[in-house]
């Protein structure tokens, strides 16, 4: 019955139902007969033989949680149960008076317990989900967003806005970066504007990531997908760009080119700043050969000067089939980095770095089943737990696309550096739709703000290339820890 019991680990401690009952029991005892602990055990045989004398079991220790079952079983059993009378320092009291007093207090505390239960139930709201940007004939796809909280509490969301194109699927349609602001935690939005337009020679602008730096400025990293070099190419060369805002997102100015015209890629919402101050941007590199067509390897680029210059990892993590894709990184409590990757292998895969992202360990399974889809990874701001957002769906290599459906969209927590994970809880569950590329942010209000795109499934199991809508989920922090 304890929602989150962290007292022994020294983390944030959430009051359990047992502790509430113990407090109510202590209050009842004080009201009736002075300072004394009320016993949780059946009263002794003298009472059962009709004696008016009853006994107090004064605890030399606080009640233990395994006493709760006994307590609940005796909740309303009269003087012989949990709310029975006790002997105080003044000696025994008449049994009839005991019964009347116990009955009155029993009603009061039962009502209080019911109110506490209802309050606790009401406080953990189910996730709120709604469509943020709906595709139409002009804008056929809204997707891949990233958010940051401004100093005045407003949220700024940057995402991709696609018009219909003629080359490839919608990943290669013309797209630009646009933004909106919210003053109510993400429920309503305004102040639409275009942030980054397509440049000559670009197919689109892709995969935005926002990051609040410790000096107060805001970084924006993104890709420019250039046109295909050959008509037979499967993927395009890209350039990665970093911009900075020193006025709370009102303006962004160029800061650096992270790389130029390389066969590398980024996922949305991946920028992180480590405890050392280093900025890490996970990336995947086209690792294709004649023997391994369409294969990707995962690593990162990092900056030690606030994003002005960037260094590429010494090695990238290689995996079978399509390899590792769309990596996300989080710093563990011991200073190591954990990188998670989308794969075709039936599970999210992981790698660790002990040197801030310069080198990476051999890839291995995270132990979390998944279709081929993009996960997100972040750290809970108060508990330090890792928070994983992904499609907790069955791996099905016979499914038409991506080895399984990208539904439901789920969340799980780990308090042991990703070795084990809690049972997934679901944010979205519609089996007729895909939910993909989550980008998450914890707000100062204690909510988890998640943006993700959604499209419908064809009867064949294929995801439609468009229309694609951008959705938002506002997840109550108490629901997340429940």
GUVEX-691381 format. One record per residue (C-alpha): x, z, y. Coordinates in steps of 0.2 Angstrom, whole numbers, plus 5000, padded with zeros to 4 digits. Each point is the difference from the previous one (the first is absolute). Layout:
XZY;...
REM end
This chain:
500050005000;501550005011;500149845010;501850015004;501150154994;501749995008;500450185004;501450004987;500849845007;500050075017;499049855006;498350015010;498850114991;498249964999;498850144997;499250004983;498250044995;500750154990;500950075016;498349985009;499150104987;501450144999;499850015019;498150024999;500150124986;501250115010;498949995015;498550064990;501050144993;500550065018;498249995006;499350104986;501250144996;501649995010;501749924996;500049974982;500349854988;498449964989;500449984982;499749834992;499850084982;498550064992;499650185004;500450134988;499050074986;499450155009;498949895011;499349914985;499550174993;499050045016;501350105009;499849995019;501950015001;500949835002;501849965002;501149905012;501449894994;501250015015;501249864998;501850045002;500249815001;499049865009;498749934988;500649854990;499249834999;499550024982;498950145005;498949885009;499049954984;499650184997;499450025018;498949855000;499250054983;499550165008;499549945017;498250064999;500050124985;499550155010;500950175001;500949964984;500749835007;501149945014;499050085014;499850174991;500250165009;501750095000;500550185002;500950035017;501050145007;498450105003;499550004982;498549924990;498549945009;498250004992;499749844989;498449955008;500850005017;501449904993;498849874993;499149985017;501649985010;500849894987;498549895001;500149985019;501849965000;499849884985;498849905010;501150005016;501549954990;499249874990;499349925016;501750005007;500849924985;498749875000;500449965018;501949994997;499749884986;498949895010;501250005014;501549964989;499049864992;499549935017;501850015007;500749884987;499249845005;500149844989;501049865008;499249905013;500249814998;499549865011;500449825004;501250005015;500249815003;498849874991;500649824996;499049865007;500149815002;501350025014;501150144993;499949984981;501150154996;500450175007;501350104990;501750104998;499950135014;501050155006;499550145011;500950135012;499250155009;500450005019;500450165009;498350025007;499249994982;499449825001;500449894985;500849835002;499749884985;501049834999;499449874987;500149824996;498749885006;499949834990;499349835004;499649884987;501549894995;500549854989;501650064991;499950114985;498850154998;499550125015;501750084999;500749855009;498649975012;500350015019;500050195004;500550115015;500150195003;498650085010;499550185004;498650125004;499950185006;498950144994;499650165009;499050094986;501150004985;499749824995;498149995000;499849895015;501249885008;500449905016;501349935011;500349844989;501649915004;501249874993;501850084997;501049864992;499649824999;500649864989;501649925006;500549824998;500549974982;499150154993;498650004987;499450175005;500550185005;499850124986;500250184994;500050115015;500750184999;499950135014;501150155001;500150155012;501850045003;500650185003;500549955018;498249965003;500149815000;499049894988;500849864989;499049854994;500849894986;499349844993;500449844992;500049825007;499649884985;500849845004;499449834994;500449944982;501749925000;499549894986;498249954995;500450064982;500550175006;498950154993;500550125014;500749985018;501550075009;499650145011;500850105015;499750185003;499850065018;500050185007;499250045017;499850165009;498850095012;500550145012;498350015008;498850054986;499749834994;499549925016;501449884999;501349954986;501649925004;501249914988;501350124993;500949914986;499949864987;500150094983;500549844990;499849825004;499349864989;500350094983;499050004984;499550185003;498350085002;499250165007;498450094996;498950085014;500150185005;501850034993;501150075014;500650174997;501250125010;501050124989;500550185004;501849935004;499249895014;500349844990;498649875000;499649924984;499049844997;499749954982;500149824996;500049884985;501149854997;499649834992;501150024984;499349844992;501149894988;499649864988;500050134986;498950125011;498949905011;499050115013;501050164998;500250135013;501250155002;499750155011;501250105012;500050035018;500849985017;500450155011;500550045017;501050155007;499949955019;498150015003;499749824993;501349905010;501049954985;499649994982;500950014983;499449934984;500150114984;501549974989;498949964985;498249954996;499050074985;499649864988;498650004987;499349884987;498649875003;499749995019;501150155003;499750135013;498949965015;499350085016;501150164999;499650165010;501250155002;499850185004;501350145002;499950144987;500250185005;501750004993;500649865011;499949864987;499049845002;498649954989;499649815000;498449944991;499749824996;498649884995;500349924983;499249904986;500650134987;498450104999;500650145011;500750045017;501950014999;501250105009;501850025005;501050145009;501450005013;501150155004;500949925015;498649955011;499549834993;501849934999;499949994981;498650014987;499850064982;499449904986;498149975001;498950094988;498250044998;499250125012;498850054985;498449945010;499049864993;499649865012;499649815001;501249895010;499550075017;500850085015;500150195001;500450115015;501050165000;500150145013;500350195001;498750135004;500450085016;499650184996;500350014981;501549884998;499149924985;500249814997;498449915003;499749844990;498749875005;499749864987;498849914989;499750124985;499449864989;500349954982;501549884997;499349854993;501249854997;498549894995;499150025016;500049845011;501150075014;501250145003;499950084982;498450095005;498850045013;500550075017;498650135000;499850145001;501050055015;500750184996;501150145005;501050134990;501350135005;501750064992;500950175004;501549964989;500849855008;498949874991;500350064982;498150044998;498549965009;498350085003;498449914993;499549865011;498650025013;499249845005;499749945018;499149834996;499349964983;499049835002;500449904984;499549845008;501450015014;501950025001;500850135011;501849965004;501550045011;499650185006;500950065015;499850195003;500350135014;499750195001;499250045017;500250165010;498250034996;500450034982;499349844993;500849864990;499649835009;500149854988;499849825004;499949874987;499349824997;498649954988;499349844993;498849964986;500449954983;499449834993;499150004983;501649944992;501050155006;500949925014;500150075017;499349895014;501349945012;498850035014;499050085008;501050165000;499450155010;501050155006;499350174996;500450185005;499850164991;500150175008;500450134987;499750185003;501650104997;499050144990;499349864989;501749944996;500650174995;498550054990;
REM end
